[in-house]
Amino acid sequence: MDLETYQAFQRIAHERAGIFLRPGKSALVQARLARRLRELGLGSERDYLERLRRDAGDELVRFLDAISTNFTQFFREPDHFETLVQWVRVARRAGQRRFRVWCAGCSSGEEPYTAAMVLEPELEGCDWRILATDLSTRVLARAAEAAYLDDEVAAIPAPLRARCLAARPGPGGATLHEVVPRLRERVVLRRLNLAEHPYPMQGPLDAVFCRNVMIYFDRPMRAGLVEEIERLLRPGAPLFVGHSETLAGLATRLRSERPSVYRMPEAG
């Protein structure tokens, strides 16, 4: 891919979704677009660029799907889920009975379903939901299926697997482990472009997971995202980011509790 074409893709990704495609990643982007070029019968990335400029609707979604990185797993960074449970217990003791959690950049669902697994025994009799959003329609479709292979559920403790998953035959003789309906019903899946402010949620939210998302954004985009999270978070509620991420250098009311965990100040 020539430099001019790659720079055009960089501009589209940044202007439409806030994604910062770093210099030197053209080969990776080329590889990720190759399948779409074949599907459309196009001979070059420049041809695809022209197609993308003509169709900034569905094709833009497909483009952003292709360039997005969607690695995730169940119980990734388990200390975050322990902190979530501790916070919910404090709120329960204070009489709170309505809880809302947001997983931003939820990918194929492992993160919000993990949250549902740990929250269920804590929130019996409460009104609780988990909003799970992503830019990619492809991974949201996978999250809606809520069915995972053996190696994908290996990190889930055995008692939780028994209570929260149901095994069924999968393709090619594989076993699929499906999240049980009572937990799927707690997770609301929506497509959301984090570059488009304000977000449609009203809050207050009792926790936000925004892990390994900001590493793809430049500073102005990170600042806008954090401002929206501040607007939505309940006083005292936690924000979880990736272990390689920090809010350092951003003007924010969120206070660092420990690496990768921030918290809104208590009211007053």
Secondary structure as GFF3:
##gff-version 3
##sequence-region A 1 268
A	DSSP	alpha_helix	3	17	.	.	.	ID=ss1
A	DSSP	alpha_helix	26	40	.	.	.	ID=ss2
A	DSSP	alpha_helix	45	54	.	.	.	ID=ss3
A	DSSP	alpha_helix	58	67	.	.	.	ID=ss4
A	DSSP	alpha_helix	78	93	.	.	.	ID=ss5
A	DSSP	beta_strand	98	104	.	.	.	ID=ss6
A	DSSP	alpha_helix	110	119	.	.	.	ID=ss7
A	DSSP	three_ten_helix	120	122	.	.	.	ID=ss8
A	DSSP	beta_strand	127	134	.	.	.	ID=ss9
A	DSSP	alpha_helix	137	145	.	.	.	ID=ss10
A	DSSP	beta_strand	147	148	.	.	.	ID=ss11
A	DSSP	three_ten_helix	150	152	.	.	.	ID=ss12
A	DSSP	alpha_helix	158	164	.	.	.	ID=ss13
A	DSSP	beta_strand	165	169	.	.	.	ID=ss14
A	DSSP	three_ten_helix	171	173	.	.	.	ID=ss15
A	DSSP	beta_strand	175	179	.	.	.	ID=ss16
A	DSSP	alpha_helix	181	184	.	.	.	ID=ss17
A	DSSP	beta_strand	187	191	.	.	.	ID=ss18
A	DSSP	beta_strand	207	210	.	.	.	ID=ss19
A	DSSP	three_ten_helix	214	216	.	.	.	ID=ss20
A	DSSP	alpha_helix	219	232	.	.	.	ID=ss21
A	DSSP	beta_strand	238	241	.	.	.	ID=ss22
A	DSSP	beta_strand	255	258	.	.	.	ID=ss23
A	DSSP	beta_strand	261	263	.	.	.	ID=ss24
###
